Amino acid sequence: MEERSRCLIFDPFAGISGDMVLGALIDLGLEPKWLLDLVRSLSVQVDVRIEEVMRGSLKASAVQLEATSAELPRRLNDVLQIIEAADIGETARDRATKAFHKLAEVEGALHGVPADQVHFHEVGADDAIVDIVGSCTGIAHLGIERCFTRHVAVGRGCISTQHGSLPLPAPATLRLLEGLPVRESDLEGELTTPTGAVLLSVLTGGQRVPGEFVPIRSGYGAGNRDPATHPNCLRLIIAELEERGPTVLVQADVDDMSPEYAPSLVEALYVAGAIDVWTQPVQMKKSRTGLRIEVLIPESGRETISRVLFQHSTTIGLRYWRVQRELLPRSLAALQWRGFTIRVKTSTAPDGRVQRKLEYDDILAAARALGLSPLQVREEIERTLADPGASDLPVTL
C-alpha cells in the first residue's frame, strides 16, 4: 500500500533568515494580510513592507520589518510573555517558544551566563520576534507538520556584532546549526542568520530531504542584498512523500514522567516522521496511573522513532507491530472568510460524498479576533460552504 503525506522542504541554497522564510511563505500563497494581522496582535512596534522583487533572474517576495520605537534588550521571559499573549495556535506557540529557549541556551553557553539571564539584542528585537513567531504561524496555517532541509549555505568573512567582530558563520549560528547539513560557500557575507538557523533546527530537527518526493508548489523569499553572483533568496517547497511498505504502531508506557512533558515528546515524534501520535492514561503495576504513547510510522522509520521515545521520555522499553490502514482520498484547502485564512481538510467517501473539516486553530483565532464563539464561527463558515453561489470557496493548497 502507498499513501502520500504532505511536507515542507527548506532549500537554503543562498542561506536563510527569518524574513526570507516569511517572504517564501507569502510567495507560496499565504495572504499578506495574514502577516499584517499577526503583527498587530503582537506586543511589538514594527512596520511591515511586502513587495515582489527580483533576485538575480528569480522573482521573489520580500518582507521588510522595521522597528518603530527604541528597544531595550529583552530577556527570555520578556519574549515568552509576548508569545504567550499572542493570538496564535498552540502548535505555532510551542515551536516559537522552543526556538527562543534554544536561542537563550546557545547564547548563554557561549557567553557563560544562565539562559534565563541572557540579554537578547538582535534576536530579541521586535522584528526578530515577528520573524520567528510569523514563520511558525505561517507553517501552521499551511497545515504542515513535517519539515525537511537541504544543505544550508553559510558565508565567509566577519560580521560586526554587539560583541565585536566575529567570524562567519557567527558562533551562535554555527552552534544552532549543529546536527544540520551545512554547505561551505565562497560567497562573502552572512548568508545564514541566528533566526534562520534556529527556525531550521526547531522545524526540521536536521532531517534531510527524502530521496523521492512529489513537488506541489514552491515559493521564494528574498534576502536584503541583490548580489550579481547568485539569486539571494530562500526556496520553500510544499511536497508530497510516498509512504512505502507496511506501517508500524509503536507503543510505550511510562508511570514516572509528568504529563506536562508529553507535548514536547509529541512534537519531537512528529518532527521525526510520525504519521500520527496519540496519548492516553492507563492503569499500570501497583495501581499507578501511567501514560501510554502510541505512534504510527512507516516501518522504515521505526528505529528513528524508537530513539526519540528513549531520548524524550522515561520509558525503558517499547513494543511494536505491523498494522493495516485504509484511507479516504483527501486534500488540504483554504478559504478566505472575513479576512481570515481558514484551512479545510477535505475527504471523499466511496459513494462520492465530500466531507469537510475546518481547522480548529484557525476557527479559534478568528473567533477571538471577532469576539464570537468558535461554534458561531464554524456554523457561519459551514453555511458559506453550503451556499453554491458563495465566493469564499476553498482553494487547494
Number of C-alpha atoms within 10 A of each C-alpha: 11 9 14 15 15 21 22 26 23 24 21 27 20 24 26 31 28 28 28 30 36 33 30 27 28 24 24 21 13 20 16 18 13 17 22 16 14 17 22 14 15 20 15 18 18 20 14 16 12 16 12 14 14 15 23 15 8 13 17 27 27 27 25 19 18 12 15 12 10 8 13 11 13 18 17 20 14 13 21 18 12 15 22 15 12 17 18 24 18 13 17 22 21 17 22 28 22 18 23 26 19 18 26 24 19 21 23 18 15 12 11 10 14 13 19 14 14 22 18 19 15 16 21 23 21 24 23 21 25 25 25 27 28 25 27 26 24 22 21 21 21 23 19 15 20 23 27 23 23 19 19 23 22 27 21 17 15 16 14 10 11 8 7 8 12 14 14 21 24 23 15 21 21 18 18 25 23 13 11 20 14 16 15 12 15 10 16 12 15 21 24 24 21 24 27 25 25 27 28 27 21 22 26 24 21 21 21 16 18 12 6 10 18 13 15 13 14 17 21 27 31 33 26 15 10 15 11 9 8 14 20 27 34 25 26 24 22 21 20 17 17 16 18 13 12 15 21 19 20 21 20 21 24 22 18 13 14 12 13 8 11 17 13 14 18 22 19 21 25 20 22 24 22 22 17 13 18 12 17 10 14 14 13 14 8 6 8 12 13 19 21 17 22 20 24 24 26 18 20 14 15 21 10 14 23 20 12 17 24 14 12 15 19 15 17 10 12 15 11 16 10 13 13 9 8 7 9 10 12 15 15 19 19 23 20 16 17 11 12 18 21 23 26 23 17 18 18 15 12 9 6 8 9 11 12 17 13 17 16 15 19 21 22 20 17 24 17 14 12 11 9 12 13 17 12 12 19 20 11 12 21 14 10 16 17 11 12 8 9 10 12 15 18 19 12 13 18
